[in-house]
């Protein structure tokens, strides 16, 4: 009976530590990091020096350079409003 209570407390502490780990995961950005800037982030095509760097800070090929072609997460509306307010 004592062992069963110990197992429950061990699983409870494990779930508590997992919840703490999830809390730390929320603090880090959920965006993936582009490791190889010589390739398009969307299709992984080699772009070399001709790659286009977007405002979302990723590099894309000629087909995916536009915001609507790669589901850009940069908020252009808020950025433009900020410029106009200055």
PASEBA-1860 file (N, C-alpha, C; in nm, 3 decimals):
! residues 86
1> XXXXXXXX> 0.083/-0.119/0.000/0.000/0.000/0.000/0.087/0.125/0.000 ~ 0.198/0.122/0.077/0.291/0.235/0.082/0.360/0.254/-0.052 ~ 0.387/0.141/-0.122/0.454/0.152/-0.251/0.363/0.216/-0.355 ~ 0.234/0.183/-0.349/0.138/0.240/-0.444/0.130/0.390/-0.428 ~ 0.135/0.439/-0.302/0.132/0.582/-0.278/0.259/0.648/-0.329 ~ 0.372/0.578/-0.319/0.499/0.631/-0.367/0.499/0.642/-0.519 ~ 0.439/0.545/-0.585/0.434/0.548/-0.731/0.346/0.663/-0.777 ~ 0.236/0.686/-0.704/0.148/0.796/-0.742/0.218/0.930/-0.723
9> XXXXXXXX> 0.292/0.944/-0.614/0.362/1.070/-0.591/0.475/1.087/-0.690 ~ 0.540/0.977/-0.731/0.646/0.986/-0.830/0.589/1.029/-0.965 ~ 0.474/0.972/-1.002/0.413/1.011/-1.129/0.361/1.154/-1.121 ~ 0.314/1.195/-1.003/0.266/1.333/-0.986/0.382/1.430/-0.998 ~ 0.498/1.394/-0.939/0.613/1.484/-0.949/0.668/1.485/-1.091 ~ 0.659/1.371/-1.160/0.704/1.366/-1.299/0.615/1.454/-1.387 ~ 0.482/1.449/-1.362/0.393/1.532/-1.441/0.411/1.679/-1.405 ~ 0.444/1.708/-1.279/0.469/1.846/-1.240/0.595/1.899/-1.307
17> XXXXXXXX> 0.699/1.813/-1.313/0.821/1.858/-1.379/0.800/1.871/-1.529 ~ 0.715/1.785/-1.587/0.683/1.796/-1.730/0.606/1.925/-1.755 ~ 0.517/1.960/-1.663/0.442/2.085/-1.678/0.536/2.204/-1.668 ~ 0.635/2.196/-1.580/0.733/2.303/-1.569/0.815/2.311/-1.697 ~ 0.845/2.196/-1.756/0.918/2.194/-1.882/0.836/2.255/-1.994 ~ 0.703/2.231/-1.991/0.617/2.290/-2.092/0.612/2.442/-2.075 ~ 0.617/2.488/-1.951/0.617/2.631/-1.926/0.741/2.697/-1.984 ~ 0.853/2.627/-1.974/0.976/2.681/-2.032/0.968/2.679/-2.184
25> XXXXXXXX> 0.901/2.579/-2.239/0.885/2.569/-2.384/0.803/2.685/-2.439 ~ 0.710/2.736/-2.360/0.628/2.848/-2.404/0.707/2.978/-2.405 ~ 0.811/2.987/-2.324/0.893/3.108/-2.320/0.982/3.118/-2.443 ~ 1.027/3.006/-2.496/1.110/3.008/-2.615/1.022/3.026/-2.737 ~ 1.074/3.090/-2.841/0.991/3.111/-2.960/0.958/2.979/-3.029 ~ 0.837/2.969/-3.079/0.793/2.846/-3.144/0.831/2.844/-3.292 ~ 0.891/2.954/-3.339/0.932/2.959/-3.479/1.056/2.874/-3.502 ~ 1.059/2.799/-3.611/1.180/2.724/-3.642/1.292/2.817/-3.686
33> XXXXXXXX> 1.414/2.774/-3.664/1.531/2.854/-3.701/1.582/2.803/-3.835 ~ 1.613/2.895/-3.925/1.668/2.856/-4.055/1.816/2.832/-4.037 ~ 1.858/2.708/-4.049/1.996/2.671/-4.025/2.085/2.700/-4.145 ~ 2.036/2.675/-4.265/2.117/2.693/-4.385/2.058/2.808/-4.467 ~ 2.121/2.922/-4.462/2.071/3.041/-4.532/2.103/3.039/-4.681 ~ 2.168/2.935/-4.728/2.195/2.922/-4.871/2.086/2.845/-4.943 ~ 1.980/2.808/-4.870/1.867/2.736/-4.927/1.737/2.806/-4.894 ~ 1.638/2.792/-4.983/1.506/2.848/-4.961/1.442/2.780/-4.840
41> XXXXXXXX> 1.383/2.858/-4.752/1.323/2.803/-4.632/1.198/2.721/-4.664 ~ 1.130/2.752/-4.772/1.005/2.684/-4.809/1.031/2.554/-4.887 ~ 1.109/2.561/-4.994/1.127/2.444/-5.081/1.267/2.383/-5.074 ~ 1.356/2.443/-4.994/1.493/2.394/-4.973/1.579/2.398/-5.099 ~ 1.539/2.475/-5.198/1.615/2.491/-5.321/1.739/2.575/-5.293 ~ 1.850/2.543/-5.354/1.973/2.621/-5.335/1.954/2.760/-5.395 ~ 1.984/2.863/-5.318/1.970/3.000/-5.368/2.103/3.073/-5.371 ~ 2.199/3.033/-5.290/2.330/3.097/-5.292/2.321/3.244/-5.261
49> XXXXXXXX> 2.383/3.327/-5.345/2.384/3.472/-5.325/2.258/3.540/-5.378 ~ 2.176/3.468/-5.453/2.057/3.529/-5.513/1.933/3.511/-5.428 ~ 1.948/3.464/-5.305/1.833/3.444/-5.218/1.774/3.577/-5.172 ~ 1.645/3.575/-5.146/1.574/3.695/-5.101/1.546/3.682/-4.952 ~ 1.594/3.777/-4.874/1.569/3.777/-4.730/1.441/3.855/-4.702 ~ 1.347/3.789/-4.639/1.217/3.850/-4.610/1.225/3.920/-4.475 ~ 1.123/4.001/-4.444/1.116/4.067/-4.314/1.090/3.970/-4.201 ~ 1.044/3.850/-4.233/1.027/3.747/-4.130/1.160/3.681/-4.097
57> XXXXXXXX> 1.267/3.729/-4.159/1.406/3.688/-4.133/1.440/3.549/-4.184 ~ 1.374/3.505/-4.291/1.409/3.381/-4.358/1.454/3.415/-4.499 ~ 1.527/3.323/-4.562/1.575/3.341/-4.699/1.493/3.250/-4.791 ~ 1.451/3.306/-4.907/1.365/3.233/-4.999/1.418/3.242/-5.142 ~ 1.371/3.151/-5.226/1.404/3.153/-5.369/1.313/3.253/-5.440 ~ 1.329/3.265/-5.570/1.249/3.358/-5.648/1.100/3.328/-5.646 ~ 1.063/3.202/-5.635/0.920/3.166/-5.633/0.854/3.197/-5.500 ~ 0.928/3.187/-5.392/0.871/3.204/-5.258/0.910/3.335/-5.192
65> XXXXXXXX> 0.961/3.431/-5.268/1.008/3.555/-5.206/0.894/3.646/-5.159 ~ 0.776/3.632/-5.215/0.664/3.716/-5.176/0.597/3.663/-5.050 ~ 0.542/3.752/-4.971/0.485/3.715/-4.841/0.371/3.614/-4.854 ~ 0.288/3.627/-4.956/0.176/3.534/-4.971/0.221/3.398/-5.023 ~ 0.342/3.389/-5.078/0.391/3.262/-5.132/0.451/3.173/-5.022 ~ 0.489/3.232/-4.909/0.550/3.150/-4.803/0.481/3.167/-4.668 ~ 0.358/3.215/-4.666/0.282/3.233/-4.542/0.363/3.312/-4.441 ~ 0.402/3.432/-4.480/0.485/3.517/-4.397/0.412/3.555/-4.268
73> XXXXXXXX> 0.482/3.550/-4.155/0.420/3.583/-4.027/0.456/3.724/-3.980 ~ 0.519/3.803/-4.066/0.552/3.941/-4.031/0.425/4.025/-4.040 ~ 0.402/4.109/-3.942/0.281/4.191/-3.936/0.307/4.324/-4.009 ~ 0.279/4.326/-4.139/0.305/4.445/-4.220/0.214/4.561/-4.180 ~ 0.091/4.533/-4.143/-0.005/4.638/-4.107/0.042/4.713/-3.983 ~ 0.081/4.639/-3.880/0.129/4.702/-3.757/0.258/4.779/-3.782 ~ 0.344/4.724/-3.866/0.470/4.791/-3.898/0.444/4.923/-3.969 ~ 0.354/4.922/-4.065/0.322/5.046/-4.139/0.252/5.147/-4.050
81> XXXXXX> 0.166/5.104/-3.962/0.100/5.196/-3.868/0.202/5.260/-3.776 ~ 0.301/5.184/-3.735/0.406/5.236/-3.647/0.487/5.344/-3.721 ~ 0.513/5.322/-3.848/0.587/5.421/-3.927/0.505/5.547/-3.943 ~ 0.375/5.532/-3.970/0.289/5.648/-3.989/0.270/5.727/-3.859 ~ 0.274/5.659/-3.747/0.255/5.729/-3.619/0.376/5.813/-3.581 ~ 0.490/5.785/-3.637/0.612/5.862/-3.608/0.614/5.984/-3.688
END
